[in-house]
Each structure stands twice: as structure tokens, then as C-alpha cells.
Amino acid sequence: QVQLLESGGGLVQAGGSLRVSCAASRRTASTNVMAWFRQAPGKEREFVAGISRNSSLSYYAESVKGRITLSRDNDNDTVFLQVNSLKPKDTAVYYCAATTMVSSGDYYRSSTYIYWGQGTQVTVSS
């Protein structure tokens, strides 16, 4: 069993930046791929970004591409999501997810991921 712990959420003004982190409780094959999803009130959970263990592969949702940076510290099995130029529509609970392996076409699917964190709230004020 792997636990994912997110941190770094909060209240930010539009135009600002925020970095959220996700640390896995232990390093296993189950965290080979790590990703971020988000869920806004009344909406379905949507993919934000995902990254492979050696960081050779990374994928970003079109809605955030150009505004985010996803990075990974494999020594600590932690991923970091930096979001810039925040907009009120970025307000959501951000969830970290992990799984063993993913084909490129499946990074975007929430059903691909085995483990999920509890989520961290990001609120962007206008």
C-alpha cells in the first residue's frame, strides 16, 4: 500500500503562482507514474499533468499547458506542480495519483491510477 500526501494548496490572487507537492510514503513500482488531477465544484475530475519516473515523459492538459511545470524528485519520490498565471477557473481540489505504468494515451484517464491522495484545495480569487 502506498500513501500519497499532497501539500502546498491555499488561497492565491489571480495572476499569482502556486506550487503543490505530492510525496509518496514509499518508493515502489506503483509510483513509477505520478500525476495531478483536479476537481472543481460541480465538475468532473480532470487530468492536469503526469510524469514518468525518470521524467523522460510528461504530459499536460491543454487547459494548463504553458502555465505549469511538473517536476519530480526521485530520491524522495515526490512530484511538484508549479502553476503560474493562476485564474479563478483554476480553483479546484488538486489530487495526486500514482500507478505502475501507463501508455501515452492513458495518462489522461483517472481510472488508470491505482493510488490517490486526499487532495489539496487551491482557491484563486479574482
Disulfide bonds with the S-S distance in Angstrom:
Cys22-Cys96 1.99
